[in-house]
Amino acid sequence: MENSFWNKWVEKALSKLETLKVLRSLRPIYVSSNEQMQQQQTEPIDGYYEVFDEMQPWDRSSVEISISDSTFQRWLHEIPSSGDEIVCRDAVANQKPRMCSGQFKKLLLFSGNDYLGLSSHPTIGKAAAEAALEHGMGPRGSALICGYTNYHRLLESCLADLKKKEDCLLCPTGFSANMAVMVAVGSIASLLAGGEKPLKDEKIAIFSDALNHASIIDGIRLAERTKSVEVFVYKHCDMSHLNSLLSACSMKKKVVVTDSLFSMDGDFAPMVELAKLRRKYGFLLVLDDAHGTFVCGKNGGGVAEEFNCEKDVDICIGTLSKAAGCHGGFIACSRKWKKLVQSRGRSFIFSTATPVPIAAAAHAAAVIVAKKETWRRRAIWNRVQDFRALTGVPITSPIISLIVGSEEKALQASRHLLKSGFHVTAIRPPTVPANSCRLRVTLTAVHTTDDIKKLVAAITGCIKFEGINYHSSNVYAKL
Ligand SMILES: Cc1ncc(COP(=O)(O)O)c(C=O)c1O
């Protein structure tokens, strides 16, 4: 659904930038010498990327990992470590860095964000390697200077299609994408106030879920520094609280920003209710779909696709570092918003562009999981079903939050799992509020039912499923 007021405000902000001659352009450098790559638009040529229709042995290296015995011992006894224990000192002195050989412990990883197991996909590795051999690694500069190429443009088009948006802007990371959006949102108030400090009702009212990701919080903090936004934190996923804050707010320019799938709790933002409230109040809806992209929705379009409300989302932020198994962030939005973010979003403007091999790899990943290897999405949701059936815990996503309370309890549980052969980290403040320390368990498409059975058996040895909290909705961090 079009947001006519917001469209007008963005247009006005853009014409102000034009008058000030600070509207920025992206001018891609054409680096591709690969004929097939040149021919590709957003649709890949059939057979260009090798795909697989079921799990392969190499898939398991996404979850079967090793740590050195010394790292294992330090972790077990909570001895502080900076990773030094695996680098041979004499080798460093001889300018030939080498890892110390020794004993290793094999662990099964249940703590990553590589939801579809793509970090070890050979086609994605090959796309990166070919691009690296042809074009090298260094992007040479930020996107606005000289770091933006036809590889970046191709990936942006592909992501815009996936998110059903007009356009997309790549950012160095998901963190910087959120920062850039929040700062660009704030810039509208000062641009429309003609560079003066905006009056109270000219400011932008940002309504932010209490458990939003740190990058959203930091972006809002930065926007707040310019005195152009007022912030209202609503209780986690509490739509009646949001409704009462919205109705009590007389400021016209309203923005609601939320994670789609909460990274530490594993619950979904109430998308349908948010869409209803958007129709009622005409706010700009900004969604951080870092954990939902490629995982949720029939086409991997994310949480908005899953809840059939893609049109109600104005700006969708995502990352390529999780389910895409690569690196980098993106902002899917209208062309106008893209122009504004690329001209005002400092974390986009002042940071080096994504390296070409990463853009090539992410393009391969997006094509593979969004369009070809759909079995991966089926597999991860089957593992969610396995966990639910084995434990009776009513989880709704691959992120499982087992809240145990104190730091010591969380650390103890993590150590117990470590001894049992599982890599599951304890999550503590400031990542989560005090006394809601937890084990964050993440399931992936390349875990098997047997893996889940073994994990559940090990968890039963340190935590009682009956007495546990699954969501921390009654506790929240302050902005
Ligand atoms: C909800 C959410 N948003 C944004 C980010 C940042 O993404 P990136 O790791 O690509 O910087 C994360 C990463 O942990 C996240 O969980």
The ligand as an ORCA input file, in Angstrom:
! r2SCAN-3c Opt
* xyz 0 1
  C      18.222     -8.399     13.886
  C      19.591     -8.079     13.357
  N      19.757     -6.983     12.608
  C      20.951     -6.650     12.102
  C      22.063     -7.419     12.351
  C      23.392     -6.987     11.801
  O      23.725     -7.717     10.660
  P      25.249     -7.903     10.235
  O      25.774     -9.020     11.056
  O      25.196     -8.201      8.776
  O      25.938     -6.623     10.530
  C      21.948     -8.565     13.122
  C      23.148     -9.396     13.384
  O      23.326    -10.028     14.347
  C      20.680     -8.914     13.649
  O      20.528     -9.971     14.426
*
